[in-house]
C-alpha cells in the first residue's frame, strides 16, 4: 500500500495498565472467536467483560517494539485515508463526516461501552465514536488465521470505521432497535447484515482511496479478501467447536464477507452496500 499522512485522531493508551480486572476469555463464551474479532456488538460483549469487579488503573511508560511501531504508523495512515475517503463521500451527499478517534491499548481498556480486555479484539464503540485496537491482534491474525500483509491490517481498521459510518448514518440505531425486539435467531441475522455492510463499507474505502490517491499495489486486494475469509463465522466455528451452526452466525460466512467487501470495492457507493434490503446475502 502507498499511504500518505498520519491521522491526528490517534490516542495511545498503551502505558495504561489495569490491575484486578475481571474479563472474558476465548473459552468462556460460546463462539468466543467470533466475539473476539471485529466486535459484533460491543455494548453486549463489554458488559460481559466487566464481570468480576472494577479494575484499578495504573500508568507507566510503554516500550513498543519495532514491529509495533510499524503497525502503529500503518493504522494511523489508514485512519487518515479513511478520513479523506469518507469525508469526500459524505460531502457528495451533502453531509459532513465526523472523524472517529482511534485508541491504541495494551491488554485492557476503558471505553464508553465498558471495560474490555484484549480478548475482545478490535472494536468500535458507538457510545464515544472511537475505534479500539490492541496491536497484538495483528500477530494472531497472521499466525493463527494466515492473514498477513499491510492491506489485511488496513482492512481491520476500515471495517471498524465502517461501523462508525453506520452510526453516523443512523443505521446502527435502527439495527439495535430491531434486535431489541427480536428473538435470538433473528437478532443474529440482523447482526450478520450489520457486519457484512461494514465489510462492504471497507470495500468502498478501498475503491475511493485507490481512485483518488492510487494507494493499492499488486496483491493488496487479495490480502484483504484473505483476511475477510479468515474470520468468517463458518471458519471460526469449525475451528473453535468442530461444527458449523449457521443460525448462530453473527458476522457472516467467509464467502459472504468476501462477496460484500468485493461489492463495495467494485461499486464504490453506499447504495451498493444495502445488506438490509438484499434478498440474498
HELIX and SHEET records of a PDB file:
HELIX    1   1 UNK A   32  UNK A   36  1                                   5    
HELIX    2   2 UNK A   42  UNK A   49  1                                   8    
HELIX    3   3 UNK A   66  UNK A   92  1                                  27    
HELIX    4   4 UNK A  118  UNK A  120  5                                   3    
HELIX    5   5 UNK A  137  UNK A  143  1                                   7    
HELIX    6   6 UNK A  150  UNK A  168  1                                  19    
HELIX    7   7 UNK A  171  UNK A  181  1                                  11    
HELIX    8   8 UNK A  184  UNK A  213  1                                  30    
HELIX    9   9 UNK A  220  UNK A  230  1                                  11    
HELIX   10  10 UNK A  233  UNK A  241  1                                   9    
HELIX   11  11 UNK A  246  UNK A  248  5                                   3    
HELIX   12  12 UNK A  254  UNK A  267  1                                  14    
HELIX   13  13 UNK A  270  UNK A  273  5                                   4    
SHEET    1   A 4 UNK A  10  UNK A  12  0                                        
SHEET    2   A 4 UNK A 101  UNK A 104  1                                        
SHEET    3   A 4 UNK A 130  UNK A 133  1                                        
SHEET    4   A 4 UNK A 123  UNK A 125 -1                                        
SHEET    1   B 2 UNK A  16  UNK A  19  0                                        
SHEET    2   B 2 UNK A  56  UNK A  59 -1                                        
SHEET    1   C 2 UNK A 108  UNK A 111  0                                        
SHEET    2   C 2 UNK A 114  UNK A 117 -1                                        
END                                                                             
